[in-house]
Amino acid sequence: MFGSDAPLLSGDALRERFLALDAFLFAQQKIWREKPFIQQHLLWELDFPELSTWLRARSLADAEACHTQPTTVAAPQPYRAWAQQAAQLTHVGRFASVALNERPVRMSSGIAERKWQQIEAFASAVHGSAGQAFTQAQNWLDWCAGKGHLGRYLAWPDANLECLEFNPDLIGSGQAISHKYLAHAQHTLCDVMSAASTAPLQQANAVVALHACGDLHTHLVRQVGAQQAIALALAPCCYNRTQAEFYQPLSKQGQISKLQLTRDDLGLPLTATVTATARERRLRDQSMAWRLAFDILQRELRGIDDYLPTPSLSAAWFNKPFAQWCRDLAVLKNLAVVPERNWQMLEAQGWQRLAQVRNLELLRGLFRRPLELWLLLDQALFLQEQGFNVELGEFCAIELTPRNLLLLAQRS
Ligand SMILES: C[S@@+](CC[C@H](N)C(=O)[O-])C[C@H]1O[C@@H](n2cnc3c(N)ncnc32)[C@H](O)[C@@H]1O
């Protein structure tokens, strides 16, 4: 067994950490709510000119080098103080990793290597947890299962498995794979948000959800609180995929928080690029630099010094010469005919803006993980209120997936 030095969050530490994060996020909300991509000047730059000048002078490569670890940047105050606070408040342990019986080699075929490693780490964490509920589970439920790779891994060799998923193709192929490895596996076509998910939840001893988005995981947490399921293992994802405009806290502590999170705020934890390939990063940079250049252009054309949202564009758009791209986008946005101009200079300005934006975003980046942990803690506290023993920590390294926080809840 091995794990990180920091303890997992459980018991009273859940509430203590939640309150500390809540105070931190609330106090600095004016800082992390401002978006360098859409605002050419940020209000906090007036209060902290030295920090602003320092960040704006750095290159795109400088920003890229520390993008995933903004707390390590030696920027002028108050950056360093906030970075230290963010690092302390988000310090959580890694679940102990236990060696499990080797699964059949072919079980991993057709699964991306990184996904398979996430599944192994998730399963290992679940089995290494303090309680007995997972090790003794005979009825597993995989929530938003995709093809059910995680559930199958956990139920192997002889437990029962039910997978809930609303994509019929994934149901079909998942069922075919399960047939090879498990005697009792059922892949059920089901919208988990509907009443049809209630009966499977009542029958399960252990419910697992790996990267269920927004409402799909908060609905699960509420249902598990109300149903008989004995244990839940949840690694959430895409917090901003919600129907409601504002986050609806689940716990009592969350409900009295003064922090009002919009759907847009809920996107902040997802803004780190960790697992993208070099090609994806290049395309992303080009798209952002061109959009920032277009932003300069559209402000001029409209005579309005305000951001104008642009739609997502297919990769083919970026094969066009920059000037043509700008003209076509102007047509799409019903703007005035674009007069001839120095396109090279405009494009260069876009790249320069991108370097500034990325560096200014490092400050926002300090609050990514605190916000994510706040959300998980709200859900953890809710389950604690419902009588569960809850543990919260990381189940794998961030390089494997940035969504590496795992909440384990077991009934006492
Ligand atoms: C990010 S994927 C995760 C899949 C799987 N757990 C994994 O880690 O590979 C989310 C899954 O949720 C499914 N899904 C989305 N909305 C759903 C709903 N309302 N009911 C059931 N499944 C849903 C999607 O089809 C997708 O397979």
The ligand as a Tripos MOL2 file, in Angstrom:
@<TRIPOS>MOLECULE
LIG
   27    29     1     0     0
SMALL
NO_CHARGES

@<TRIPOS>ATOM
      1 C1        -17.9040   11.5200  -19.7480 C.3       1 LIG1
      2 S1        -18.7820   10.0850  -20.1720 S.3       1 LIG1
      3 C2        -18.1780    8.9430  -18.9440 C.3       1 LIG1
      4 C3        -18.4210    7.5240  -19.3390 C.3       1 LIG1
      5 C4        -17.7510    6.4930  -18.4080 C.3       1 LIG1
      6 N1        -18.2200    6.6160  -17.0570 N.3       1 LIG1
      7 C5        -16.2480    6.6200  -18.4960 C.2       1 LIG1
      8 O1        -15.6300    7.1460  -17.5630 O.co2     1 LIG1
      9 O2        -15.6970    6.2370  -19.5240 O.co2     1 LIG1
     10 C6        -20.4020   10.4480  -19.6470 C.3       1 LIG1
     11 C7        -21.4330    9.4260  -20.0930 C.3       1 LIG1
     12 O3        -22.7180    9.8290  -19.6090 O.3       1 LIG1
     13 C8        -23.6850    9.4670  -20.5810 C.3       1 LIG1
     14 N2        -24.8950   10.2620  -20.3110 N.ar      1 LIG1
     15 C9        -25.0500   11.5910  -20.5400 C.ar      1 LIG1
     16 N3        -26.2820   11.9610  -20.1420 N.ar      1 LIG1
     17 C10       -26.9050   10.8640  -19.6450 C.ar      1 LIG1
     18 C11       -28.1950   10.6450  -19.0980 C.ar      1 LIG1
     19 N4        -29.0800   11.6370  -18.9640 N.pl3     1 LIG1
     20 N5        -28.4910    9.3780  -18.6940 N.ar      1 LIG1
     21 C12       -27.5890    8.3730  -18.8220 C.ar      1 LIG1
     22 N6        -26.3490    8.5380  -19.3380 N.ar      1 LIG1
     23 C13       -26.0110    9.7740  -19.7580 C.ar      1 LIG1
     24 C14       -22.9940    9.7790  -21.8820 C.3       1 LIG1
     25 O4        -23.5990    9.1050  -22.9720 O.3       1 LIG1
     26 C15       -21.5770    9.2940  -21.5990 C.3       1 LIG1
     27 O5        -21.4240    7.9360  -21.9550 O.3       1 LIG1
@<TRIPOS>BOND
     1     1     2 1
     2     2     3 1
     3     2    10 1
     4     3     4 1
     5     4     5 1
     6     5     6 1
     7     5     7 1
     8     7     8 2
     9     7     9 1
    10    10    11 1
    11    11    12 1
    12    11    26 1
    13    12    13 1
    14    13    14 1
    15    13    24 1
    16    14    15 ar
    17    14    23 ar
    18    15    16 ar
    19    16    17 ar
    20    17    18 ar
    21    17    23 ar
    22    18    19 1
    23    18    20 ar
    24    20    21 ar
    25    21    22 ar
    26    22    23 ar
    27    24    25 1
    28    24    26 1
    29    26    27 1
@<TRIPOS>SUBSTRUCTURE
     1 LIG1         1 GROUP 0 **** ****
